[in-house]
Structure formats: C-alpha cells, structure tokens
Amino acid sequence: MELYIDQNNKKQNLHGEPKALMINNLKVIYPSNNIPALDIDELKIKKGERLAIIGSSGAGKTTLMRTISGKIKPYSGEVRLTTYVRSIRGNVGFIYQNFNLIDRATVYENVLFGRLGKTSAIKSIFGRFSDTDREIAMDAIEEVNLPGKINQRTDTLSGGELQRVAIARVIAQEAEIILADEPVSNLDPGLAHEIMDLMTQISQRHCITLIVNLHQPALAKRYADRIIGLRMGRIVFDNKASQLTNSVLRDIYENEFNSSIMFEHKV
C-alpha cells in the first residue's frame, strides 16, 4: 500500500480538473475479521469539493477517514494526496465528533497548536511559535467569530463553541483537506446547521476540500456537492447530492433503513 504526496500534480492539472485525493484498489482488513472493512476500487475527489459520506454504523465511514489521514494502514492499495506541501501531518486537518481539544488550554492555545505541523520538529517540541503563526491563529479565531473567547479555557465552552475552536484550528493549520468525522452528532439541530454552514463557508473561502461523515442524509444533501454511500465497506452510491433520494437511501441502509432518515417530501 502507498500513502504519499504527489508533488507532480501541476502536470496533472493541465489535463482536466485538479484532484485533491485519489484512491485505487484500497482494502482495509482488521486482524479480527477476514471480511474487508473497506474495499474501494477507485475514488477521486476534486480540489475544493465538498463530499459527504453516509451509511449505516459499521459501513466503513470512519475507517475511510482514518485511512485517508494515515491513521490506519491498509492491507493493500493506494491513497494519493495530490498537493504541494511537504507533510501529510500539515496538510490534512481532522475535525472530531468529540472535538479533541485540550480542556485546560485556552481557545487561543488550542488554535495555535494547529501550527505545529507547519513548524520544525524542534520548535514544535518546545512549543515555540513565530509571530506569523500567532497572527494566523488570531485570524482563524476571528473567522469563526470567537474573538471574545480567546483567553477562555475550552472546558468552559458550549458544544457549538468547541466545534468552532476545532474549525479554527484546521484553518490555522492551513489544511488543504479537512476530514470531519460526525462533526455535528453531539449538537442540537440548530447548532448543527450553524456548524455545517460555517464549514461550507470555510471550504469555499479557502478552496479547501471538505470530506465529512454524516449520520443525517438531509444534512448531507443540503451541504455537500457530492455524496458517497457506503455499505459493508463498498461504495454503493456516488453522485451529485441532488440525486440522493429515498429510494437510494433504502439501497444504502438496507435493513437499517427507517422513517427517521427519510426525506420529508417524497423524492
């Protein structure tokens, strides 16, 4: 299996739209199970695209995210990040369901930590940041509308504010790809829309590729350009968001399909 950065993407971009990510013949097999957790022949994602991944629990959504980020080593296949930066660590930002922030640190400190992948290993060990790093962190906090919370500890924030801090951190990271794993599952519906709106705006403003796992097909259809449906580790739907219908949902979710995930209007 190969997980690497393609520094020659400039040549590829002369022939069609630039790709942020390409996957070929990817298989992930956990030691406890001979059945592949992921079995994907091909997946290409364009730079700046907003892609939602849906499917039942255990369908492989989080496994795919963790494989793209390099946290899981596949059994076979290729994950190619087509980018000009030197480090996967600095290029791929992750937004977690449980926020994954340092509770005792301030908003500013948590966001500044997003710069660790952009500094030298020695400086990162000692937490040394340049004036440019600090300015970028401050700008990111402004962008998610949390300037009044800069010096507040994150363990005193609401769920929506915590996710805004997490988004500011990947902005400060200057990530070209953002992986968001169930980023609104812990939020009420109103806050969920706020966070999805914010991530969409960030993606558009910075031309960041956004890949998001969602339990709610309605959110996927509203905010994504394109939707992938996973079932038992395989892609069973890959199309424009507008093509996601109740009929397609039945195919993706099979036995777990129920009225709670259906669209209100017959589509």
C-alpha positions as CSV (number, residue, x, y, z in Angstrom):
1,M,0.0,0.0,0.0
2,E,1.2,3.5,-0.7
3,L,0.2,6.7,1.1
4,Y,2.1,9.6,-0.4
5,I,2.0,13.1,-1.7
6,D,2.2,13.7,-5.4
7,Q,4.4,16.7,-6.0
8,N,3.8,16.5,-9.7
9,N,0.2,17.5,-9.6
10,K,0.9,20.6,-11.6
11,K,1.4,18.4,-14.7
12,Q,-1.9,16.6,-14.0
13,N,-3.7,19.8,-13.6
14,L,-3.0,20.7,-17.3
15,H,-5.3,17.8,-18.2
16,G,-8.6,18.2,-16.5
17,E,-9.6,19.4,-13.1
18,P,-7.1,19.2,-10.2
19,K,-7.6,16.4,-7.8
20,A,-7.1,16.6,-4.0
21,L,-7.2,12.9,-3.4
22,M,-7.1,9.7,-5.4
23,I,-7.7,6.2,-4.1
24,N,-7.1,3.0,-6.1
25,N,-7.7,-0.7,-5.2
26,L,-7.9,0.1,-1.5
27,K,-8.5,-2.7,1.0
28,V,-8.5,-2.5,4.8
29,I,-8.8,-5.7,6.7
30,Y,-8.8,-5.8,10.5
31,P,-7.0,-8.8,12.1
32,S,-10.1,-10.0,13.9
33,N,-12.1,-10.3,10.7
34,N,-11.3,-11.7,7.3
35,I,-14.0,-9.6,5.6
36,P,-12.6,-6.3,4.3
37,A,-13.7,-3.2,6.4
38,L,-13.0,-1.2,3.2
39,D,-12.9,-2.4,-0.4
40,I,-12.8,0.5,-2.8
41,D,-11.7,0.1,-6.4
42,E,-11.4,3.8,-7.2
43,L,-12.3,7.2,-5.7
44,K,-11.3,10.6,-7.0
45,I,-12.1,13.8,-5.1
46,K,-11.6,17.2,-6.7
47,K,-9.8,20.1,-5.1
48,G,-12.3,22.3,-3.2
49,E,-15.0,19.7,-3.5
50,R,-17.5,19.2,-0.6
51,L,-18.1,15.5,-0.2
52,A,-20.4,13.8,2.3
53,I,-20.1,10.1,3.2
54,I,-23.2,8.4,4.6
55,G,-24.0,4.8,5.6
56,S,-25.0,2.6,8.5
57,S,-22.9,2.2,11.6
58,G,-20.0,-0.1,10.7
59,A,-20.3,0.7,6.9
60,G,-16.7,1.9,6.9
61,K,-17.1,5.7,7.1
62,T,-14.7,6.3,10.0
63,T,-12.3,3.7,8.7
64,L,-12.1,5.5,5.3
65,M,-11.4,8.8,7.1
66,R,-8.7,7.3,9.3
67,T,-7.1,5.6,6.2
68,I,-7.0,8.9,4.3
69,S,-5.4,10.6,7.2
70,G,-2.8,7.8,7.6
71,K,-4.0,6.7,11.0
72,I,-4.9,3.2,9.6
73,K,-2.5,1.3,7.3
74,P,-4.4,-0.6,4.6
75,Y,-3.9,-4.2,3.6
76,S,-3.3,-3.1,0.0
77,G,-4.0,-0.2,-2.4
78,E,-3.0,3.4,-2.8
79,V,-4.1,6.7,-1.2
80,R,-2.6,9.6,-3.1
81,L,-2.8,13.1,-1.8
82,T,-2.1,15.5,-4.7
83,T,-0.7,18.5,-3.1
84,Y,2.4,20.7,-3.0
85,V,3.1,20.7,0.7
86,R,5.8,18.5,2.2
87,S,3.9,16.9,5.1
88,I,0.7,14.9,5.4
89,R,0.7,16.0,9.0
90,G,0.5,19.6,8.0
91,N,-1.9,19.2,5.0
92,V,-4.8,17.1,6.3
93,G,-6.9,18.6,9.1
94,F,-9.2,16.5,11.3
95,I,-12.4,17.7,13.0
96,Y,-13.7,15.1,15.5
97,Q,-17.1,14.3,16.9
98,N,-15.8,14.8,20.4
99,F,-13.8,18.0,19.5
100,N,-10.4,16.6,20.6
101,L,-9.3,19.8,22.2
102,I,-7.1,20.3,25.2
103,D,-9.5,21.2,28.0
104,R,-7.2,23.2,30.2
105,A,-5.8,25.2,27.4
106,T,-7.3,28.4,26.1
107,V,-9.1,28.9,22.8
108,Y,-6.0,30.7,21.5
109,E,-3.6,28.0,22.6
110,N,-5.8,25.2,21.1
111,V,-5.9,27.1,17.8
112,L,-2.2,27.9,17.9
113,F,-1.5,24.2,18.2
114,G,-2.8,23.9,14.6
115,R,0.5,25.5,13.6
116,L,2.6,22.6,14.9
117,G,2.6,20.8,11.5
118,K,3.9,23.9,9.9
119,T,6.9,24.4,12.1
120,S,10.1,22.5,12.6
121,A,10.2,19.4,14.8
122,I,12.4,21.1,17.4
123,K,10.3,24.2,17.7
124,S,7.1,22.1,17.9
125,I,8.6,20.1,20.9
126,F,9.2,23.3,22.8
127,G,6.0,25.0,21.7
128,R,7.8,27.9,20.0
129,F,5.8,29.8,17.5
130,S,6.6,32.7,15.2
131,D,4.8,36.0,15.1
132,T,3.3,34.8,11.8
133,D,2.0,31.6,13.5
134,R,0.4,33.8,16.2
135,E,-1.2,36.1,13.7
136,I,-2.6,33.2,11.6
137,A,-4.1,31.7,14.8
138,M,-5.7,35.1,15.7
139,D,-7.2,35.5,12.2
140,A,-8.6,31.9,12.4
141,I,-10.4,32.7,15.7
142,E,-11.8,35.9,14.1
143,E,-13.0,33.8,11.2
144,V,-15.1,31.5,13.4
145,N,-16.5,34.5,15.3
146,L,-14.9,33.7,18.7
147,P,-12.7,36.8,19.3
148,G,-14.3,37.4,22.8
149,K,-13.3,33.9,23.9
150,I,-9.6,34.0,23.1
151,N,-8.4,33.6,26.7
152,Q,-11.2,31.3,27.8
153,R,-10.4,27.7,28.7
154,T,-12.1,25.3,26.3
155,D,-13.6,23.3,29.2
156,T,-15.9,26.2,29.9
157,L,-17.3,26.4,26.3
158,S,-20.6,25.1,24.8
159,G,-20.6,22.3,22.3
160,G,-21.1,24.7,19.4
161,E,-18.2,26.9,20.6
162,L,-16.0,23.9,21.0
163,Q,-16.6,22.8,17.4
164,R,-15.8,26.4,16.2
165,V,-12.5,26.2,18.0
166,A,-11.8,22.9,16.3
167,I,-12.6,24.5,12.9
168,A,-10.4,27.5,13.7
169,R,-7.5,25.0,14.5
170,V,-7.7,23.5,11.0
171,I,-7.9,27.0,9.5
172,A,-4.7,27.9,11.3
173,Q,-3.2,24.6,10.2
174,E,-3.8,25.8,6.6
175,A,-5.1,22.4,5.7
176,E,-5.8,21.7,2.1
177,I,-8.1,18.8,3.0
178,I,-10.4,18.7,6.0
179,L,-11.8,15.4,7.3
180,A,-14.8,15.9,9.6
181,D,-16.0,12.7,11.3
182,E,-19.6,13.2,12.5
183,P,-18.8,16.8,13.5
184,V,-22.4,17.7,14.4
185,S,-23.6,14.4,16.1
186,N,-23.2,16.0,19.6
187,L,-25.1,19.2,18.7
188,D,-28.8,20.1,18.6
189,P,-30.3,20.7,15.1
190,G,-29.9,24.5,15.2
191,L,-26.3,24.3,16.1
192,A,-25.7,21.5,13.6
193,H,-26.8,23.8,10.8
194,E,-24.6,26.6,12.1
195,I,-21.5,24.4,12.1
196,M,-22.3,22.9,8.7
197,D,-22.8,26.5,7.3
198,L,-19.5,27.5,8.8
199,M,-17.6,24.6,7.4
200,T,-19.2,25.2,4.0
201,Q,-18.1,28.8,4.1
202,I,-14.6,28.0,5.1
203,S,-14.3,25.4,2.3
204,Q,-15.5,27.9,-0.3
205,R,-13.4,30.8,1.0
206,H,-10.1,28.9,1.2
207,C,-10.8,26.4,-1.6
208,I,-10.4,23.6,1.0
209,T,-11.5,20.1,0.1
210,L,-14.1,19.1,2.7
211,I,-14.9,15.4,3.4
212,V,-17.5,14.9,6.1
213,N,-19.1,11.8,7.6
214,L,-22.7,12.3,8.5
215,H,-25.5,10.3,10.1
216,Q,-28.1,12.7,8.7
217,P,-28.7,12.3,5.0
218,A,-30.7,15.5,4.9
219,L,-27.7,17.5,6.1
220,A,-25.5,15.7,3.5
221,K,-27.9,16.6,0.7
222,R,-28.1,20.2,1.8
223,Y,-24.4,21.0,2.3
224,A,-22.5,18.6,0.0
225,D,-21.7,18.9,-3.7
226,R,-21.4,15.1,-3.9
227,I,-22.4,12.2,-1.7
228,I,-20.9,8.7,-1.3
229,G,-22.9,5.9,0.2
230,L,-21.0,3.1,1.9
231,R,-22.4,-0.3,2.6
232,M,-20.2,-3.0,4.1
233,G,-17.0,-1.2,3.1
234,R,-18.0,-0.7,-0.5
235,I,-19.2,2.4,-2.4
236,V,-22.8,1.7,-3.5
237,F,-23.7,5.3,-4.4
238,D,-21.5,8.1,-5.8
239,N,-23.3,11.0,-7.3
240,K,-24.4,14.6,-7.0
241,A,-26.2,15.5,-3.8
242,S,-29.3,16.3,-5.8
243,Q,-29.5,12.6,-6.8
244,L,-29.9,11.3,-3.3
245,T,-33.5,10.0,-2.9
246,N,-35.4,7.9,-0.5
247,S,-35.0,5.0,-3.0
248,V,-31.3,5.4,-2.9
249,L,-31.3,5.6,0.9
250,R,-33.1,2.3,1.0
251,D,-30.3,0.8,-1.0
252,I,-27.5,2.3,1.1
253,Y,-29.0,1.5,4.5
254,E,-30.8,-1.8,3.6
255,N,-32.1,-3.4,6.9
256,E,-31.4,-0.3,8.9
257,F,-33.5,2.0,6.7
258,N,-36.3,3.6,8.7
259,S,-38.5,6.7,8.5
260,S,-36.1,8.7,10.7
261,I,-33.7,9.1,7.8
262,M,-36.2,9.6,5.1
263,F,-36.7,12.9,3.4
264,E,-39.9,14.7,4.4
265,H,-41.1,15.1,0.9
266,K,-41.2,12.1,-1.4
267,V,-38.1,12.3,-3.7
